[in-house]
Amino acid sequence: MTVAPARLDAPAPLAWDGARLRILDQTRLPGEEVVLTLTGAADTAEAIRRLAVRGAPLIGVAAAYGLAMEVAREPAVAALERGAALLSGARPTARNLSWAVERIVAAALAAPSADLAVAARAAAEALHREDEAASAALARHGADALEQVLPGDRPVTVMTHCNSGALAASGRGTGLGVIAELADSRPLHVLACEARPLLQGARLTVWELRRLGIAHELLVDAAAAGLIRTGAVDAVVTGLDRVAANADLANKVGTYGLALAAHAAGVPFVAAGPCSSIDLRLPSGDAIEIEERAADEVLAGGVALPGTPCRNPAFDVTPAELVWALVTERGAARPVTAATVAQVA
């Protein structure tokens, strides 16, 4: 483990050297930079569970490498199945995690038994490359869709929630990748919501925006809807974790309220993520499993009385009718319906 003060030129959130996976421990940002070396399914699953590596696309990439390392250590079908079960259960809501594990399992089982580990590694590396390309493509599609409706005669203000940048995906990211793409071509100001769990917007999005040189302010979550109502926000752009067949989507808890406020105010609400987040097996958002996290994440700091019962859902579901555009690497779905989501899946 390497520890250093966090800085703006910190290493990539995930790096593969052909044998081991190194991740930037995101629970320690922005205060310090801690690089963890992962060696198999168990430590990768634990890193995913405690949000050391996070973001729907990136946990898929991490899980792919975790499973490949497990099989390299024990090239047997039993190890493949054991590691797959461990990784798939680390977090339940984001589709990318189970999708990535299923892909590695399929690739490994399709190979001769002597090539099990080689096939798993090759599949993980291919998935990583594809995720980086997906980030670049969806950023362009999202920015192009917004440019059609954003005012062209002044700087614009975009609100975002949680963290959906380079710390959450390979490449530029998802929602924050769209924002960064917009900022390349026009003056832009970002309002970043704090976002539970673990205040990922306050800790991570603000850190990324500073690295990118994009003007920004941190915003308490409870103020977001009111600001949207006043006309202070030109667009809301977020990532996403799972999309059902009817185009309902799950994203970090608090997203639903932003979508409601944006819809009421006539403000575009854009959700962006790779097509691997779309789960056509689920009929609607009601079928998406919502992760409930431990109470100590809420009680830490001693604000509430010790032992106070807590609800700590990590995600909520936004109905399709509130979403102005759903963006993947295959394009921007507008209007957002079951038919248009199928086209970008």
Secondary structure, 3 states (H helix, E strand, C coil): CEEEECCCCCCCCEEECCCCEEEECCCCCCCEEEEEEECCHHHHHHHHHCCCCCCHHHHHHHHHHHHHHHHHHCCCHHHHHHHHHHHHCCCCCCHHHHHHHHHHHHHHHHCCHHHHHHHHHHHHHHHHHHHHHHHHHHHHHHHHHHHCCCCCCCCEEEEECCCCCCCCCCCCCCHHHHHHHHHCCCCEEEEEECCCCCCHHHHHHHHHHHHHCCEEEEECHHHHHHHHHHCCCCEEEECCCEEECCCCEEEECCHHHHHHHHHHHCCCEEEECCHHHEECCCCCHHHCCCCECCCHHHHCCCCCCCCCCCCCECEEEECHHHCCEEEECCEEECCCCHHHHHHHC
